[in-house]
Amino acid sequence: MTTLDPAEYAAIGLSLKVAATATLLSLPFAFAVAYLMTFRQFRGRFVLDVIVNLPLTLPPVVIGYLLLVLLGRQGFIGRHILQPLGISLIFTWKAAVIATAVVGFPLMVRSIRIGMESVDQRLVQAARTLGASWFDTMLTVVAPLSLRGVIAGSALMFARGLGEFGATIIVAGNIPGVTRTIPLAIYDYAASPDGDGMARVLCLVSVIISVVILLLHEYLSRRMDRSE
């Protein structure tokens, strides 16, 4: 029976770390964007909608290349912002987080928007009429009532992050113990003549993690149904 060695455990741990970090970092921005697109009317709203959903239509490899161009040493952000600050992102696990966040961001925004669209607009208007600021309204009315969408979006993005391959391999590389995640490890083993056994084991691990995420999401959804 094929067993996991430290390199595979490192890939599993890194995948969980990257997916969790990308989800947590993206959540406040996704919530803010979803709020703007649901409750605000402004010029350029269509443009914002296109930009947010663009990663859904672009191949992940294209996203990875664009991030590489922007964040690399000769890129605009890398050259003018990151280098003066002494920050290096390319070919680090942080680059994998950025790639995962960009690819999964539209899924999170879309799920949160669905949750926000179910909020009774009269409740929002009543809160504003009673003197609540937009931040208070968002925190005490919109956020609790759209919690189902937040949970669904977080689960979707986390699961998407676990399977991210194309953008990650371009902008973060495939460095064992540093940037090699489960999909990248499976890719390596699938290309190796004697790596079929380990590839199957890692696939099984991915399936188990995904099932746990889905069960957790279902459990939280049912808890919310019972509390309503």
C-alpha positions in Angstrom: 0.0 0.0 0.0 1.3 3.4 -0.9 1.8 5.7 2.1 2.4 9.4 2.3 5.9 10.7 3.0 6.8 14.2 4.5 6.8 15.8 1.0 3.2 14.8 0.4 2.1 15.9 3.9 3.8 19.2 3.1 1.8 19.5 -0.1 -1.5 18.8 1.7 -0.7 21.2 4.5 0.3 23.9 2.0 -2.9 23.4 0.0 -5.0 23.9 3.1 -3.0 26.9 4.1 -3.2 28.6 0.7 -6.9 27.9 0.3 -7.8 29.1 3.9 -5.6 32.3 3.6 -7.0 33.2 0.2 -10.6 32.8 1.5 -10.0 34.8 4.7 -8.2 37.6 2.8 -10.8 37.8 0.0 -13.9 37.7 2.3 -14.0 41.4 3.3 -13.3 42.6 -0.2 -15.9 40.2 -1.7 -18.5 41.3 0.9 -17.8 45.0 0.1 -18.1 44.4 -3.7 -21.2 42.4 -3.3 -22.7 45.2 -1.2 -21.9 47.8 -3.8 -23.4 45.8 -6.6 -26.5 44.9 -4.7 -27.5 48.0 -2.8 -25.8 50.8 -4.7 -26.5 52.4 -8.1 -23.5 54.1 -9.7 -21.9 54.8 -13.0 -19.5 52.1 -14.0 -21.4 49.4 -12.2 -21.5 47.3 -15.4 -17.7 47.7 -15.7 -17.2 46.5 -12.2 -19.4 43.5 -12.8 -17.4 42.6 -15.9 -14.0 43.0 -14.0 -15.2 40.9 -11.1 -16.5 38.1 -13.2 -13.7 38.1 -15.8 -11.6 35.4 -14.0 -14.5 33.0 -14.6 -14.0 33.2 -18.3 -10.3 33.5 -18.6 -8.1 30.4 -18.6 -6.3 30.1 -15.2 -3.0 30.0 -17.1 -3.8 33.5 -18.5 -4.5 34.8 -15.1 -1.3 33.4 -13.8 0.7 35.0 -16.6 -1.0 38.3 -16.1 -0.1 38.1 -12.4 3.4 37.2 -13.2 3.7 40.3 -15.5 2.2 42.6 -12.8 4.0 41.2 -9.8 7.4 40.2 -11.4 10.5 42.3 -11.0 9.9 44.0 -14.3 6.1 44.4 -13.7 4.5 47.6 -12.7 3.5 46.5 -9.2 6.6 44.5 -8.7 9.1 47.1 -9.9 7.5 50.3 -8.5 5.8 49.0 -5.3 7.1 45.7 -4.1 10.8 46.1 -4.8 11.2 49.4 -3.0 9.5 47.8 0.0 11.8 44.7 -0.2 8.8 42.4 -0.9 9.2 39.4 -3.2 6.0 37.4 -4.1 6.8 35.5 -7.2 7.6 31.8 -6.6 6.5 31.9 -3.0 3.4 30.5 -1.3 2.1 34.0 -1.1 1.9 34.2 -4.8 -0.1 31.0 -4.7 -2.5 32.7 -2.3 -2.9 35.7 -4.7 -3.5 33.4 -7.7 -6.1 31.4 -5.7 -7.8 34.6 -4.5 -8.1 36.0 -8.0 -9.5 32.8 -9.5 -12.0 32.2 -6.7 -13.1 35.8 -6.0 -16.0 35.8 -8.5 -17.5 32.7 -6.9 -17.4 34.3 -3.5 -18.9 37.6 -4.7 -21.7 35.8 -6.6 -22.7 33.7 -3.6 -22.7 36.7 -1.3 -24.7 38.7 -3.8 -27.3 35.9 -3.9 -27.6 36.1 -0.1 -27.8 39.9 -0.1 -30.5 39.9 -2.8 -32.7 37.9 -0.5 -32.5 40.7 2.2 -35.7 42.7 2.5 -34.9 46.2 1.2 -37.4 47.7 3.6 -35.3 46.6 6.5 -32.3 48.4 5.1 -34.3 51.5 4.5 -35.8 51.4 8.0 -32.4 51.2 9.5 -31.2 54.2 7.5 -34.4 56.1 8.4 -33.7 55.5 12.1 -30.3 57.1 11.8 -28.0 54.1 11.3 -25.0 54.8 9.1 -24.3 52.7 6.1 -21.6 50.8 8.0 -23.9 50.1 10.9 -26.6 49.0 8.5 -24.3 46.7 6.7 -22.9 45.2 10.0 -26.2 44.8 11.9 -28.7 44.2 9.1 -27.2 43.1 5.8 -24.4 40.9 7.2 -26.5 38.7 9.5 -29.3 38.3 6.9 -26.8 37.4 4.1 -24.8 35.0 6.3 -25.9 32.0 4.3 -24.4 33.5 1.1 -21.2 34.3 3.0 -20.8 30.7 4.2 -21.6 29.3 0.7 -19.2 31.7 -0.9 -16.4 30.9 1.5 -16.9 27.1 1.0 -16.9 27.5 -2.7 -13.8 29.6 -2.7 -12.0 27.2 -0.3 -12.8 24.2 -2.4 -11.8 26.1 -5.6 -8.5 27.0 -3.9 -7.7 23.4 -3.2 -8.0 22.5 -6.8 -6.2 25.6 -8.3 -3.5 24.6 -10.7 -3.0 26.7 -13.8 -2.5 30.1 -12.3 -0.5 28.7 -9.4 2.1 26.9 -11.4 2.7 30.1 -13.5 3.1 32.6 -10.7 4.3 30.4 -7.8 6.0 27.5 -9.6 6.2 23.9 -8.5 8.8 23.9 -5.7 8.6 20.9 -3.4 8.1 22.0 0.2 7.6 25.7 -0.8 4.9 26.1 -3.4 3.9 22.6 -4.4 0.3 22.0 -3.6 -1.8 18.8 -4.0 -2.8 19.5 -7.7 0.9 20.2 -8.6 2.0 17.1 -6.7 -0.6 15.0 -8.6 0.7 16.5 -11.9 4.2 15.5 -11.0 3.3 11.9 -10.1 1.0 11.5 -13.1 3.9 12.4 -15.3 6.2 9.9 -13.5 6.3 6.2 -14.7 6.1 4.9 -11.1 4.0 7.7 -9.6 0.5 6.3 -10.2 0.1 5.0 -6.7 0.9 8.2 -5.0 -1.2 10.2 -7.5 -4.2 8.0 -6.6 -3.6 8.5 -2.8 -3.4 12.3 -3.3 -6.6 12.2 -5.4 -8.3 10.3 -2.6 -7.1 12.9 -0.1 -8.5 15.7 -2.2 -11.9 13.9 -2.5 -12.0 13.4 1.3 -11.2 17.1 2.0 -13.8 18.2 -0.5 -16.5 15.9 1.0 -15.7 17.3 4.5 -16.1 20.9 3.2 -19.5 20.0 1.6 -20.7 18.2 4.7 -19.7 21.2 6.9 -21.5 23.6 4.5 -24.6 21.4 4.6 -24.4 21.2 8.4 -24.2 25.0 8.8 -27.0 25.5 6.3 -29.3 23.2 8.2 -28.4 24.8 11.5 -29.4 28.2 10.1 -32.7 26.7 8.8 -33.5 25.4 12.2 -32.7 28.8 13.9 -35.0 30.7 11.6 
